[in-house]
Amino acid sequence: AQSVTQLDSQVPVFEEAPVELRCNYSSSVSVYLFWYVQYPNQGLQLLLKYLSGSTLVKGINGFEAEFNKSQTSFHLRKPSVHISDTAEYFCAVIPSGGSYIPTFGRGTSLIVHP
Amino acid sequence: SQTIHQWPATLVQPVGSPLSLECTVEGTSNPNLYWYRQAAGRGLQLLFYSVGIGQISSEVPQNLSASRPQDRQFILSSKKLLLSDSGFYLCAWSLDRGSPLHFGNGTRLTVT
């Protein structure tokens, strides 16, 4: 079984500041990793994914994430946030074999202040 | 390209009334289909998933049921709604293990 821990339920930050949203996972098998963003009253939208290869993954809207196998982490970063980045962010893992069911973290609310 | 349609966007229903939420996927075949519920301020709870027509797996015992009458159609139903069924319902699809889930825009259900 897998588990995903998003260490911060809420991250307040000022506009144009850098931000890091943390995600740690636990799994007995290899996993694929994903970050999603959810704006109010909308579905989840894929930001980026890590399947294999380079551990630094770039996604949409200027976000990037780094897979660290030894620390079982997949933290999401952006060097300069905008007001429009205010949203809920979810980290998710899917086992590379077996079940098709993803495991989601509980989400981190990013609040960007002017 | 693939698209997912989920309707209605919002729904207000009295306790004890039936429910039917529909989700369809276009532009792909034999997708994996999922129903999630998101309570206010909480994460995602997987309700049902399906890997093929007529194949439904339930993740939690509850007042809801799901059906997949066609390859790209996934329906969430209830015979009698409870207050606790209120929430934001999300349909999603994926293809294989390495592919991410793609979500619909959700249905906001309020049971009064």
Chai-1 contact restraints between the chains, C-beta under 6 A:
chainA,res_idxA,chainB,res_idxB,connection_type,confidence,min_distance_angstrom,max_distance_angstrom,comment,restraint_id
A,Y32,B,G98,contact,1.0,0.0,6.0,A-B,restraint_1
A,F34,B,P100,contact,1.0,0.0,6.0,A-B,restraint_2
A,Q42,B,N105,contact,1.0,0.0,6.0,A-B,restraint_3
A,G43,B,L90,contact,1.0,0.0,6.0,A-B,restraint_4
A,G43,B,F103,contact,1.0,0.0,6.0,A-B,restraint_5
A,G43,B,G104,contact,1.0,0.0,6.0,A-B,restraint_6
A,G43,B,N105,contact,1.0,0.0,6.0,A-B,restraint_7
A,G43,B,G106,contact,1.0,0.0,6.0,A-B,restraint_8
A,L44,B,F103,contact,1.0,0.0,6.0,A-B,restraint_9
A,L46,B,P100,contact,1.0,0.0,6.0,A-B,restraint_10
A,K49,B,P100,contact,1.0,0.0,6.0,A-B,restraint_11
A,L51,B,G98,contact,1.0,0.0,6.0,A-B,restraint_12
A,I94,B,R97,contact,1.0,0.0,6.0,A-B,restraint_13
A,Y100,B,N32,contact,1.0,0.0,6.0,A-B,restraint_14
A,F104,B,G43,contact,1.0,0.0,6.0,A-B,restraint_15
A,F104,B,L44,contact,1.0,0.0,6.0,A-B,restraint_16
A,R106,B,G43,contact,1.0,0.0,6.0,A-B,restraint_17
A,G107,B,G43,contact,1.0,0.0,6.0,A-B,restraint_18
